[in-house]
Amino acid sequence: MIKFRVKELGGFTVVHFELNEEIRPSILRNLNPPEVKGTKGVVLSGRGPIWLYGFLVHFYHYTRWVATYDPRLGGAVIIESHWPGVHPGDVVKLNLEEVLRNV
């Protein structure tokens, strides 16, 4: 249903997901996203419903910060931060294709 790919980089971890079929909200009851280090930020990427993103943002709340990838900006927008100097609206530059190439 949902395939996750994870790539750990210097200051953050990319969690990319792909849907191989239509999903329903009830999938959230048993969804176990991959764990990442809480001492880094996390960048979420993938094409999916907003409720899935909401779930993932909440799931990764324990990390330093959470961002969502926006290809139009060439990076990820910080949407939640618990780390000094990193603020909502900041953009972390990221070439997602390059990052995911060998994952």
N, CA, C and O atoms as CSV, one atom per row, in Angstrom:
chain,resi,resn,atom,element,x,y,z
A,1,MET,N,N,0.815,-1.189,0.000
A,1,MET,CA,C,0.000,0.000,0.000
A,1,MET,C,C,0.860,1.255,0.000
A,1,MET,O,O,0.822,2.032,-0.954
A,2,ILE,N,N,1.640,1.462,1.068
A,2,ILE,CA,C,2.536,2.611,1.144
A,2,ILE,C,C,3.956,2.087,1.274
A,2,ILE,O,O,4.269,1.301,2.169
A,3,LYS,N,N,4.808,2.538,0.363
A,3,LYS,CA,C,6.216,2.157,0.404
A,3,LYS,C,C,7.007,3.372,0.877
A,3,LYS,O,O,6.916,4.447,0.284
A,4,PHE,N,N,7.776,3.200,1.939
A,4,PHE,CA,C,8.609,4.279,2.469
A,4,PHE,C,C,10.057,4.057,2.047
A,4,PHE,O,O,10.543,2.927,2.008
A,5,ARG,N,N,10.732,5.157,1.734
A,5,ARG,CA,C,12.177,5.141,1.503
A,5,ARG,C,C,12.770,6.205,2.420
A,5,ARG,O,O,12.237,7.309,2.532
A,6,VAL,N,N,13.872,5.863,3.071
A,6,VAL,CA,C,14.490,6.752,4.043
A,6,VAL,C,C,15.945,6.976,3.660
A,6,VAL,O,O,16.671,6.037,3.335
A,7,LYS,N,N,16.355,8.237,3.706
A,7,LYS,CA,C,17.751,8.581,3.446
A,7,LYS,C,C,18.205,9.573,4.505
A,7,LYS,O,O,17.671,10.677,4.605
A,8,GLU,N,N,19.189,9.172,5.290
A,8,GLU,CA,C,19.719,10.035,6.334
A,8,GLU,C,C,20.832,10.901,5.744
A,8,GLU,O,O,21.768,10.395,5.124
A,9,LEU,N,N,20.714,12.198,5.947
A,9,LEU,CA,C,21.721,13.147,5.503
A,9,LEU,C,C,22.329,13.816,6.730
A,9,LEU,O,O,22.014,13.434,7.857
A,10,GLY,N,N,23.186,14.799,6.532
A,10,GLY,CA,C,23.877,15.454,7.638
A,10,GLY,C,C,22.991,15.937,8.766
A,10,GLY,O,O,23.100,15.446,9.889
A,11,GLY,N,N,22.104,16.903,8.486
A,11,GLY,CA,C,21.300,17.491,9.539
A,11,GLY,C,C,19.852,17.058,9.555
A,11,GLY,O,O,19.076,17.491,10.406
A,12,PHE,N,N,19.486,16.203,8.615
A,12,PHE,CA,C,18.092,15.767,8.559
A,12,PHE,C,C,17.974,14.433,7.833
A,12,PHE,O,O,18.915,13.954,7.199
A,13,THR,N,N,16.790,13.857,7.950
A,13,THR,CA,C,16.475,12.595,7.295
A,13,THR,C,C,15.304,12.823,6.345
A,13,THR,O,O,14.321,13.471,6.704
A,14,VAL,N,N,15.416,12.290,5.141
A,14,VAL,CA,C,14.324,12.362,4.174
A,14,VAL,C,C,13.490,11.095,4.312
A,14,VAL,O,O,14.016,9.983,4.264
A,15,VAL,N,N,12.182,11.278,4.484
A,15,VAL,CA,C,11.234,10.157,4.490
A,15,VAL,C,C,10.320,10.368,3.294
A,15,VAL,O,O,9.473,11.261,3.292
A,16,HIS,N,N,10.503,9.539,2.282
A,16,HIS,CA,C,9.721,9.637,1.048
A,16,HIS,C,C,8.755,8.465,1.003
A,16,HIS,O,O,9.111,7.339,1.352
A,17,PHE,N,N,7.537,8.739,0.574
A,17,PHE,CA,C,6.566,7.652,0.466
A,17,PHE,C,C,5.977,7.607,-0.932
A,17,PHE,O,O,5.901,8.618,-1.631
A,18,GLU,N,N,5.560,6.406,-1.322
A,18,GLU,CA,C,4.879,6.193,-2.592
A,18,GLU,C,C,3.661,5.320,-2.335
A,18,GLU,O,O,3.726,4.343,-1.589
A,19,LEU,N,N,2.566,5.680,-2.954
A,19,LEU,CA,C,1.337,4.891,-2.848
A,19,LEU,C,C,1.229,4.030,-4.100
A,19,LEU,O,O,1.307,4.548,-5.214
A,20,ASN,N,N,1.051,2.726,-3.931
A,20,ASN,CA,C,0.910,1.860,-5.094
A,20,ASN,C,C,-0.539,1.455,-5.329
A,20,ASN,O,O,-0.833,0.640,-6.202
A,21,GLU,N,N,-1.431,2.029,-4.545
A,21,GLU,CA,C,-2.868,1.837,-4.749
A,21,GLU,C,C,-3.601,2.908,-3.952
A,21,GLU,O,O,-3.002,3.597,-3.127
A,22,GLU,N,N,-4.882,3.042,-4.200
A,22,GLU,CA,C,-5.681,4.013,-3.451
A,22,GLU,C,C,-5.728,3.606,-1.984
A,22,GLU,O,O,-5.865,2.426,-1.659
A,23,ILE,N,N,-5.614,4.594,-1.105
A,23,ILE,CA,C,-5.685,4.302,0.322
A,23,ILE,C,C,-6.884,5.009,0.933
A,23,ILE,O,O,-7.383,6.000,0.400
A,24,ARG,N,N,-7.329,4.485,2.049
A,24,ARG,CA,C,-8.448,5.065,2.790
A,24,ARG,C,C,-7.937,5.503,4.167
A,24,ARG,O,O,-6.927,4.987,4.646
A,25,PRO,N,N,-8.627,6.446,4.799
A,25,PRO,CA,C,-8.184,6.935,6.103
A,25,PRO,C,C,-8.000,5.844,7.159
A,25,PRO,O,O,-7.183,5.997,8.067
A,26,SER,N,N,-8.743,4.759,7.050
A,26,SER,CA,C,-8.630,3.691,8.052
A,26,SER,C,C,-7.235,3.071,8.082
A,26,SER,O,O,-6.884,2.398,9.051
A,27,ILE,N,N,-6.441,3.284,7.046
A,27,ILE,CA,C,-5.072,2.750,7.015
A,27,ILE,C,C,-4.229,3.336,8.149
A,27,ILE,O,O,-3.266,2.713,8.598
A,28,LEU,N,N,-4.594,4.535,8.611
A,28,LEU,CA,C,-3.821,5.202,9.651
A,28,LEU,C,C,-3.814,4.423,10.963
A,28,LEU,O,O,-2.888,4.565,11.762
A,29,ARG,N,N,-4.830,3.609,11.190
A,29,ARG,CA,C,-4.917,2.846,12.448
A,29,ARG,C,C,-3.737,1.903,12.631
A,29,ARG,O,O,-3.310,1.645,13.756
A,30,ASN,N,N,-3.210,1.388,11.519
A,30,ASN,CA,C,-2.139,0.396,11.588
A,30,ASN,C,C,-0.863,0.833,10.880
A,30,ASN,O,O,0.037,0.020,10.670
A,31,LEU,N,N,-0.777,2.091,10.514
A,31,LEU,CA,C,0.388,2.573,9.783
A,31,LEU,C,C,1.578,2.759,10.724
A,31,LEU,O,O,1.455,3.401,11.767
A,32,ASN,N,N,2.708,2.205,10.359
A,32,ASN,CA,C,3.935,2.311,11.140
A,32,ASN,C,C,5.034,2.916,10.278
A,32,ASN,O,O,5.812,2.186,9.665
A,33,PRO,N,N,5.104,4.245,10.225
A,33,PRO,CA,C,6.163,4.874,9.439
A,33,PRO,C,C,7.537,4.525,10.012
A,33,PRO,O,O,7.647,4.164,11.184
A,34,PRO,N,N,8.570,4.630,9.200
A,34,PRO,CA,C,9.910,4.308,9.708
A,34,PRO,C,C,10.357,5.284,10.794
A,34,PRO,O,O,10.056,6.476,10.737
A,35,GLU,N,N,11.065,4.768,11.766
A,35,GLU,CA,C,11.633,5.607,12.827
A,35,GLU,C,C,12.849,6.340,12.265
A,35,GLU,O,O,13.562,5.818,11.408
A,36,VAL,N,N,13.072,7.546,12.755
A,36,VAL,CA,C,14.247,8.325,12.393
A,36,VAL,C,C,14.851,8.880,13.677
A,36,VAL,O,O,14.225,8.830,14.736
A,37,LYS,N,N,16.067,9.410,13.581
A,37,LYS,CA,C,16.725,9.985,14.754
A,37,LYS,C,C,16.047,11.287,15.150
A,37,LYS,O,O,15.862,12.174,14.317
A,38,GLY,N,N,15.683,11.400,16.401
A,38,GLY,CA,C,15.051,12.610,16.890
A,38,GLY,C,C,16.012,13.778,17.015
A,38,GLY,O,O,15.588,14.916,17.217
A,39,THR,N,N,17.313,13.500,16.894
A,39,THR,CA,C,18.324,14.549,17.000
A,39,THR,C,C,18.539,15.284,15.682
A,39,THR,O,O,19.412,16.146,15.584
A,40,LYS,N,N,17.748,14.945,14.675
A,40,LYS,CA,C,17.830,15.598,13.370
A,40,LYS,C,C,16.439,16.068,12.977
A,40,LYS,O,O,15.450,15.710,13.616
A,41,GLY,N,N,16.368,16.874,11.919
A,41,GLY,CA,C,15.088,17.234,11.340
A,41,GLY,C,C,14.622,16.121,10.421
A,41,GLY,O,O,15.358,15.168,10.164
A,42,VAL,N,N,13.394,16.244,9.925
A,42,VAL,CA,C,12.871,15.278,8.969
A,42,VAL,C,C,12.174,16.030,7.844
A,42,VAL,O,O,11.437,16.990,8.072
A,43,VAL,N,N,12.431,15.562,6.613
A,43,VAL,CA,C,11.778,16.101,5.424
A,43,VAL,C,C,10.837,15.030,4.902
A,43,VAL,O,O,11.257,13.905,4.630
A,44,LEU,N,N,9.566,15.380,4.763
A,44,LEU,CA,C,8.565,14.463,4.232
A,44,LEU,C,C,8.355,14.766,2.759
A,44,LEU,O,O,8.263,15.929,2.365
A,45,SER,N,N,8.278,13.723,1.948
A,45,SER,CA,C,7.981,13.921,0.529
A,45,SER,C,C,7.164,12.749,0.017
A,45,SER,O,O,7.236,11.637,0.540
A,46,GLY,N,N,6.396,13.020,-1.006
A,46,GLY,CA,C,5.562,12.005,-1.634
A,46,GLY,C,C,4.235,12.615,-2.043
A,46,GLY,O,O,3.853,13.686,-1.570
A,47,ARG,N,N,3.538,11.917,-2.929
A,47,ARG,CA,C,2.227,12.378,-3.367
A,47,ARG,C,C,1.167,11.588,-2.626
A,47,ARG,O,O,1.038,10.375,-2.795
A,48,GLY,N,N,0.407,12.299,-1.799
A,48,GLY,CA,C,-0.613,11.625,-1.009
A,48,GLY,C,C,-1.606,12.620,-0.462
A,48,GLY,O,O,-1.429,13.829,-0.612
A,49,PRO,N,N,-2.651,12.122,0.172
A,49,PRO,CA,C,-3.694,13.000,0.712
A,49,PRO,C,C,-3.192,13.822,1.902
A,49,PRO,O,O,-2.263,13.427,2.608
A,50,ILE,N,N,-3.823,14.954,2.097
A,50,ILE,CA,C,-3.428,15.862,3.177
A,50,ILE,C,C,-3.542,15.190,4.541
A,50,ILE,O,O,-2.745,15.481,5.432
A,51,TRP,N,N,-4.508,14.306,4.723
A,51,TRP,CA,C,-4.647,13.639,6.019
A,51,TRP,C,C,-3.471,12.706,6.297
A,51,TRP,O,O,-3.124,12.483,7.457
A,52,LEU,N,N,-2.854,12.157,5.248
A,52,LEU,CA,C,-1.662,11.339,5.444
A,52,LEU,C,C,-0.500,12.231,5.891
A,52,LEU,O,O,0.251,11.871,6.798
A,53,TYR,N,N,-0.358,13.392,5.251
A,53,TYR,CA,C,0.677,14.329,5.679
A,53,TYR,C,C,0.454,14.772,7.126
A,53,TYR,O,O,1.405,14.859,7.903
A,54,GLY,N,N,-0.796,15.051,7.486
A,54,GLY,CA,C,-1.087,15.446,8.862
A,54,GLY,C,C,-0.660,14.375,9.850
A,54,GLY,O,O,-0.083,14.680,10.894
A,55,PHE,N,N,-0.940,13.131,9.523
A,55,PHE,CA,C,-0.552,12.005,10.366
A,55,PHE,C,C,0.964,11.931,10.504
A,55,PHE,O,O,1.485,11.754,11.605
A,56,LEU,N,N,1.672,12.069,9.375
A,56,LEU,CA,C,3.131,11.962,9.394
A,56,LEU,C,C,3.774,13.119,10.159
A,56,LEU,O,O,4.748,12.916,10.884
A,57,VAL,N,N,3.238,14.327,10.004
A,57,VAL,CA,C,3.764,15.471,10.761
A,57,VAL,C,C,3.626,15.200,12.256
A,57,VAL,O,O,4.561,15.434,13.022
A,58,HIS,N,N,2.479,14.714,12.664
A,58,HIS,CA,C,2.273,14.400,14.076
A,58,HIS,C,C,3.210,13.267,14.526
A,58,HIS,O,O,3.789,13.335,15.610
A,59,PHE,N,N,3.354,12.248,13.709
A,59,PHE,CA,C,4.203,11.107,14.041
A,59,PHE,C,C,5.648,11.544,14.280
A,59,PHE,O,O,6.303,11.057,15.202
A,60,TYR,N,N,6.143,12.468,13.445
A,60,TYR,CA,C,7.539,12.902,13.542
A,60,TYR,C,C,7.723,14.151,14.404
A,60,TYR,O,O,8.754,14.818,14.314
A,61,HIS,N,N,6.755,14.464,15.217
A,61,HIS,CA,C,6.816,15.621,16.107
A,61,HIS,C,C,8.030,15.583,17.038
A,61,HIS,O,O,8.508,16.631,17.474
A,62,TYR,N,N,8.522,14.409,17.339
A,62,TYR,CA,C,9.645,14.253,18.270
A,62,TYR,C,C,10.986,14.692,17.672
A,62,TYR,O,O,11.972,14.794,18.402
A,63,THR,N,N,11.043,14.949,16.381
A,63,THR,CA,C,12.307,15.357,15.765
A,63,THR,C,C,12.560,16.847,15.994
A,63,THR,O,O,11.682,17.564,16.472
A,64,ARG,N,N,13.764,17.306,15.652
A,64,ARG,CA,C,14.110,18.717,15.840
A,64,ARG,C,C,13.167,19.631,15.071
A,64,ARG,O,O,12.738,20.670,15.573
A,65,TRP,N,N,12.854,19.227,13.847
A,65,TRP,CA,C,11.936,20.000,13.010
A,65,TRP,C,C,11.345,19.093,11.943
A,65,TRP,O,O,11.881,18.025,11.649
A,66,VAL,N,N,10.229,19.538,11.366
A,66,VAL,CA,C,9.562,18.795,10.295
A,66,VAL,C,C,9.377,19.749,9.128
A,66,VAL,O,O,8.985,20.903,9.308
A,67,ALA,N,N,9.665,19.252,7.926
A,67,ALA,CA,C,9.489,20.038,6.711
A,67,ALA,C,C,8.811,19.172,5.655
A,67,ALA,O,O,8.887,17.944,5.699
A,68,THR,N,N,8.148,19.828,4.705
A,68,THR,CA,C,7.554,19.120,3.579
A,68,THR,C,C,8.219,19.601,2.295
A,68,THR,O,O,8.433,20.798,2.102
A,69,TYR,N,N,8.538,18.656,1.428
A,69,TYR,CA,C,9.239,18.957,0.192
A,69,TYR,C,C,8.296,19.624,-0.806
A,69,TYR,O,O,7.158,19.191,-0.990
A,70,ASP,N,N,8.785,20.677,-1.444
A,70,ASP,CA,C,8.037,21.378,-2.487
A,70,ASP,C,C,8.951,21.525,-3.696
A,70,ASP,O,O,9.867,22.347,-3.677
A,71,PRO,N,N,8.717,20.740,-4.752
A,71,PRO,CA,C,9.611,20.777,-5.907
A,71,PRO,C,C,9.667,22.151,-6.580
A,71,PRO,O,O,10.669,22.488,-7.210
A,72,ARG,N,N,8.616,22.933,-6.454
A,72,ARG,CA,C,8.607,24.267,-7.069
A,72,ARG,C,C,9.626,25.187,-6.409
A,72,ARG,O,O,10.101,26.139,-7.028
A,73,LEU,N,N,9.962,24.902,-5.150
A,73,LEU,CA,C,10.928,25.721,-4.419
A,73,LEU,C,C,12.330,25.116,-4.424
A,73,LEU,O,O,13.290,25.752,-3.988
A,74,GLY,N,N,12.439,23.897,-4.914
A,74,GLY,CA,C,13.738,23.226,-4.904
A,74,GLY,C,C,14.212,22.913,-3.498
A,74,GLY,O,O,15.412,22.891,-3.222
A,75,GLY,N,N,13.261,22.673,-2.619
A,75,GLY,CA,C,13.618,22.374,-1.242
A,75,GLY,C,C,12.406,22.034,-0.405
A,75,GLY,O,O,11.317,21.786,-0.923
A,76,ALA,N,N,12.616,22.029,0.903
A,76,ALA,CA,C,11.574,21.648,1.846
A,76,ALA,C,C,11.264,22.823,2.766
A,76,ALA,O,O,12.172,23.506,3.240
A,77,VAL,N,N,9.997,23.050,3.010
A,77,VAL,CA,C,9.538,24.153,3.849
A,77,VAL,C,C,9.362,23.666,5.279
A,77,VAL,O,O,8.625,22.714,5.536
A,78,ILE,N,N,10.042,24.327,6.205
A,78,ILE,CA,C,9.894,23.990,7.623
A,78,ILE,C,C,8.469,24.350,8.043
A,78,ILE,O,O,8.013,25.472,7.821
A,79,ILE,N,N,7.773,23.394,8.648
A,79,ILE,CA,C,6.407,23.663,9.103
A,79,ILE,C,C,6.272,23.556,10.615
A,79,ILE,O,O,5.277,23.992,11.194
A,80,GLU,N,N,7.289,22.968,11.248
A,80,GLU,CA,C,7.269,22.808,12.702
A,80,GLU,C,C,8.713,22.714,13.171
A,80,GLU,O,O,9.513,21.989,12.579
A,81,SER,N,N,9.051,23.440,14.227
A,81,SER,CA,C,10.426,23.412,14.712
A,81,SER,C,C,10.483,23.487,16.239
A,81,SER,O,O,9.724,24.209,16.885
A,82,HIS,N,N,11.414,22.709,16.779
A,82,HIS,CA,C,11.727,22.729,18.204
A,82,HIS,C,C,13.208,23.049,18.371
A,82,HIS,O,O,13.808,22.724,19.396
A,83,TRP,N,N,13.794,23.688,17.360
A,83,TRP,CA,C,15.227,23.900,17.357
A,83,TRP,C,C,15.539,25.372,17.101
A,83,TRP,O,O,15.008,25.965,16.162
A,84,PRO,N,N,16.398,25.964,17.933
A,84,PRO,CA,C,16.738,27.378,17.752
A,84,PRO,C,C,17.331,27.647,16.372
A,84,PRO,O,O,18.154,26.879,15.875
A,85,GLY,N,N,16.903,28.739,15.769
A,85,GLY,CA,C,17.434,29.137,14.470
A,85,GLY,C,C,16.739,28.509,13.282
A,85,GLY,O,O,17.032,28.862,12.140
A,86,VAL,N,N,15.828,27.590,13.526
A,86,VAL,CA,C,15.043,26.970,12.454
A,86,VAL,C,C,13.592,27.344,12.697
A,86,VAL,O,O,13.031,27.051,13.753
A,87,HIS,N,N,12.985,28.001,11.702
A,87,HIS,CA,C,11.657,28.565,11.902
A,87,HIS,C,C,10.686,28.143,10.799
A,87,HIS,O,O,11.098,27.923,9.660
A,88,PRO,N,N,9.396,28.031,11.135
A,88,PRO,CA,C,8.402,27.772,10.095
A,88,PRO,C,C,8.533,28.803,8.972
A,88,PRO,O,O,8.660,30.003,9.217
A,89,GLY,N,N,8.500,28.309,7.758
A,89,GLY,CA,C,8.660,29.171,6.586
A,89,GLY,C,C,10.072,29.154,6.024
A,89,GLY,O,O,10.279,29.553,4.878
A,90,ASP,N,N,11.058,28.697,6.812
A,90,ASP,CA,C,12.412,28.546,6.280
A,90,ASP,C,C,12.395,27.452,5.216
A,90,ASP,O,O,11.603,26.513,5.295
A,91,VAL,N,N,13.269,27.579,4.224
A,91,VAL,CA,C,13.370,26.576,3.162
A,91,VAL,C,C,14.741,25.920,3.217
A,91,VAL,O,O,15.767,26.600,3.200
A,92,VAL,N,N,14.748,24.602,3.284
A,92,VAL,CA,C,15.970,23.806,3.258
A,92,VAL,C,C,16.170,23.359,1.818
A,92,VAL,O,O,15.370,22.582,1.296
A,93,LYS,N,N,17.223,23.836,1.171
A,93,LYS,CA,C,17.487,23.458,-0.217
A,93,LYS,C,C,17.779,21.968,-0.288
A,93,LYS,O,O,18.476,21.412,0.561
A,94,LEU,N,N,17.224,21.325,-1.335
A,94,LEU,CA,C,17.328,19.877,-1.428
A,94,LEU,C,C,17.060,19.440,-2.857
A,94,LEU,O,O,16.068,19.850,-3.460
A,95,ASN,N,N,17.940,18.609,-3.400
A,95,ASN,CA,C,17.718,17.990,-4.705
A,95,ASN,C,C,17.201,16.578,-4.432
A,95,ASN,O,O,17.979,15.636,-4.281
A,96,LEU,N,N,15.888,16.452,-4.372
A,96,LEU,CA,C,15.280,15.181,-3.960
A,96,LEU,C,C,15.615,14.041,-4.908
A,96,LEU,O,O,15.859,12.922,-4.457
A,97,GLU,N,N,15.633,14.298,-6.215
A,97,GLU,CA,C,15.964,13.234,-7.168
A,97,GLU,C,C,17.331,12.640,-6.869
A,97,GLU,O,O,17.507,11.421,-6.869
A,98,GLU,N,N,18.297,13.516,-6.615
A,98,GLU,CA,C,19.653,13.061,-6.330
A,98,GLU,C,C,19.697,12.264,-5.022
A,98,GLU,O,O,20.358,11.229,-4.943
A,99,VAL,N,N,18.993,12.748,-4.004
A,99,VAL,CA,C,18.977,12.091,-2.698
A,99,VAL,C,C,18.383,10.686,-2.792
A,99,VAL,O,O,18.895,9.750,-2.177
A,100,LEU,N,N,17.305,10.542,-3.561
A,100,LEU,CA,C,16.594,9.264,-3.622
A,100,LEU,C,C,17.135,8.311,-4.690
A,100,LEU,O,O,16.682,7.170,-4.792
A,101,ARG,N,N,18.078,8.765,-5.464
A,101,ARG,CA,C,18.593,7.967,-6.574
A,101,ARG,C,C,19.079,6.595,-6.138
A,101,ARG,O,O,18.811,5.607,-6.823
A,102,ASN,N,N,19.776,6.507,-5.033
A,102,ASN,CA,C,20.357,5.234,-4.597
A,102,ASN,C,C,19.739,4.683,-3.316
A,102,ASN,O,O,20.401,3.993,-2.541
A,103,VAL,N,N,18.474,4.992,-3.107
A,103,VAL,CA,C,17.811,4.509,-1.894
A,103,VAL,C,C,16.961,3.316,-2.230
A,103,VAL,O,O,16.313,2.752,-1.348
